[in-house]
């Protein structure tokens, strides 16, 4: 029996707002127009009062949220000193997706700010997973072998390699698209599935290197993923390109703390 997506009423302005927020989130970049419309339709409005708990640290994920208005506090409740505010989120922010994707406990508690009510849009885990289903690759073993060739990942255990490859998100690029901008902070790692890219203007300061052409099976960005160093080169699509990509937050949620790879 096919899954029936829920639909909740919302204005055109609200729909556009949700769409724009989704397109800013790495995980949703490869949704088709139809999938994105279904996601927008499936989101339900919720209004919570000041100080209301939204997510409890350590709990199993049940919803993904977008903030329309108000402020949400991210609280770490494992600190010896008690609850500690570790972040704040405002209109246009989203949270809760990683726990839904990977069955990991909520990393922090999320609580409405103390001064105003918070207007949220939320979607349940079952709907979320149907809409953001990870592609299954026929060449899964090839992908695992490829990841093992990357020096900093070569010691990953098999179960971690499987999590790694399953969690990568396909991203499509048109010819001429700038995939990586030199000087930007690096937090995404890419494997090329199809097409060719040029890595150019390589080097910082006095160190300069020849341009490189990289094709299917190649990769780039692994060092920046781990260290957050600024990108040392531009990367431009030479044709239509499909990459498999992973950002730092997804990596840590699925594989483990990045510091383990730097020791």
Residue pairs with C-beta under 8 A, 6 or more apart in sequence:
3 130
5 38
5 41
5 42
5 127
5 130
5 131
6 41
6 42
6 44
6 127
7 41
7 42
8 41
8 42
8 43
8 44
8 45
10 18
10 40
10 43
10 45
14 45
14 68
14 121
15 40
17 68
17 92
18 39
18 40
18 43
18 66
18 121
19 36
19 40
20 92
21 66
21 92
21 93
21 94
22 28
22 31
22 36
22 39
22 40
22 66
22 94
23 29
23 36
24 92
25 94
25 97
26 169
26 188
26 245
26 247
26 250
27 97
27 101
27 132
27 169
27 250
28 36
28 39
28 132
29 169
29 171
30 169
30 170
30 171
30 172
31 39
31 131
31 132
35 131
38 131
39 123
39 131
39 132
42 123
42 127
42 131
43 66
43 121
43 122
43 123
44 121
44 122
44 123
45 68
45 119
45 120
45 121
46 119
46 120
46 121
46 122
47 117
47 118
47 119
47 120
48 54
48 112
48 117
48 118
48 120
49 112
49 117
50 112
50 113
50 114
50 115
50 116
50 117
51 111
51 112
51 113
51 114
52 111
52 112
52 118
53 109
53 110
53 111
53 112
54 65
54 72
54 110
54 111
54 112
54 118
54 120
55 61
55 65
55 95
55 96
55 106
55 108
55 109
55 110
56 106
56 109
57 75
57 76
57 77
57 78
57 105
57 106
57 107
57 108
57 109
58 105
58 106
59 105
59 106
60 99
60 103
60 105
60 106
61 96
61 98
61 99
61 100
61 103
61 104
61 105
61 106
61 125
62 100
62 124
62 125
63 96
63 100
63 122
63 123
63 124
63 125
64 94
64 95
64 96
64 97
64 100
64 122
64 123
64 125
64 128
65 94
65 95
65 96
65 110
65 120
65 121
65 122
66 92
66 93
66 94
66 120
66 121
66 122
67 89
67 90
67 91
67 92
67 93
67 94
67 95
67 118
67 119
67 120
68 91
68 119
68 120
68 121
69 91
69 118
69 119
70 90
70 91
70 112
70 113
70 116
70 117
70 118
70 119
71 88
71 89
71 90
71 112
71 113
71 115
71 116
71 118
72 88
72 89
72 90
72 93
72 95
72 110
72 111
72 112
72 113
72 118
73 85
73 87
73 88
73 110
73 111
73 112
73 113
74 85
74 86
74 87
74 88
74 89
74 95
74 108
74 109
74 110
75 83
75 84
75 85
75 86
75 108
75 109
75 110
75 111
76 83
76 84
76 86
76 108
76 109
77 83
77 84
77 108
77 109
83 109
86 108
87 108
88 113
89 95
89 110
95 110
96 106
96 110
97 128
97 132
98 104
98 107
98 249
98 250
98 253
99 105
99 106
99 107
100 125
100 128
100 129
101 128
101 129
101 132
101 134
101 167
101 253
102 163
102 167
102 253
102 254
104 253
107 253
112 118
123 131
134 166
134 167
134 169
135 170
137 143
137 165
140 165
143 165
143 191
143 244
144 158
144 161
144 162
144 165
146 191
146 217
146 219
147 153
147 156
147 161
147 164
147 165
147 191
148 154
148 156
148 161
150 219
150 222
152 222
152 223
152 226
152 261
153 161
153 164
153 222
153 261
156 164
156 255
160 255
160 256
163 254
163 255
164 246
164 251
164 254
164 255
165 244
166 254
167 246
167 250
167 251
167 254
167 255
168 191
168 244
168 245
168 246
169 244
169 245
169 246
169 250
170 193
170 242
170 243
170 244
170 245
171 190
171 242
171 243
171 244
171 245
172 240
172 241
172 242
173 179
173 195
173 237
173 240
173 241
173 242
173 243
174 237
174 240
175 237
175 238
175 239
175 240
176 236
176 237
177 236
177 237
177 241
178 234
178 235
178 236
179 190
179 197
179 235
179 236
179 237
179 241
179 243
180 186
180 190
180 220
180 221
180 231
180 233
180 234
180 235
181 231
181 234
182 201
182 231
182 232
182 233
182 234
183 230
183 231
184 230
184 231
185 224
185 228
185 230
185 231
186 221
186 223
186 224
186 225
186 227
186 228
186 229
186 230
186 231
187 224
187 225
187 228
187 247
187 248
188 221
188 224
188 225
188 245
188 246
188 247
188 248
189 219
189 220
189 221
189 222
189 224
189 225
189 245
189 246
189 247
189 251
190 219
190 220
190 221
190 235
190 243
190 244
190 245
191 217
191 218
191 219
191 243
191 244
191 245
192 214
192 215
192 216
192 217
192 218
192 219
192 241
192 242
192 243
193 216
193 242
193 243
193 244
194 216
194 240
194 241
194 242
195 215
195 216
195 237
195 238
195 239
195 240
195 241
195 242
196 213
196 214
196 215
196 237
196 238
196 239
196 241
197 213
197 214
197 215
197 218
197 220
197 235
197 236
197 237
197 238
197 241
198 211
198 212
198 213
198 214
198 235
198 236
198 238
199 211
199 212
199 213
199 214
199 220
199 233
199 234
199 235
200 211
200 212
200 233
200 234
200 235
200 236
201 211
201 233
201 234
202 208
202 209
202 210
202 211
202 212
202 232
202 233
203 209
203 232
203 233
204 230
204 232
213 238
214 220
220 235
221 231
223 229
224 230
224 231
225 246
225 247
225 248
225 251
225 258
226 258
226 261
226 262
227 262
228 248
248 258
251 258
252 258
